[in-house]
Amino acid sequence: MFKSFAIFPIIATLSIPINALALPGSAAEGKKLHDANCVSCHNDSVYKRRDRAVKNLEGLTQQINACGHAGNATIGEPQANDLVKYLNETYYKFK
């Protein structure tokens, strides 16, 4: 009987969509990076428009990596995570 109860939390955890888990990174650090790098090319209207290209967290990560290369900024994985977290919490609200 105890064995079946011990397995339940594992099964329940596996059924949670990966996007529902907490995003890695720091939104506060992401805001600093955004303000120092992103606003030189565009303002926040790009995140608010109805026809925006970014439709999910994966697309947001891809766009951040593309913008980093286009703007000659060196963005590592920790910085990309910070930017994703900031932009998602502030504008996108993807789950």
Buried (B, 14 or more C-beta within 10 A) or exposed (E): EEEEEEEEEEEEEEEEEEEEEEBEBBBEBBBBBBEEBBEEEEEEEBBEEEEBEBEEBEBBBBBBBEBBEEEEBEBEEEBBBBBBBBBBBBBBEBE
